[in-house]
């Protein structure tokens, strides 16, 4: 019996919609599960629901930027809850 492994999940946060669409398509073609968010204020609630293995964020976005979001500590064992 062949075992399948779960796809690694990537959350990509950037206000450039063209860039997020391009990266989403490319990463999904490589076998990743990708969620793209174009508003910084949506990053944390989406991360809590999506539970990504990796978060890639733009550091210069309107509103909260990547630097501010990166300072929010993980809740339990390094995972965002």
ABEGO torsion letter per residue (X at the ends): XBBBBBBBBBBBBBABAAAAAAAAAAAAAAGBBBBBBABAAAAAAAAAAAGBABBBBBABBBEBBAAAAAABBBABGGBBX
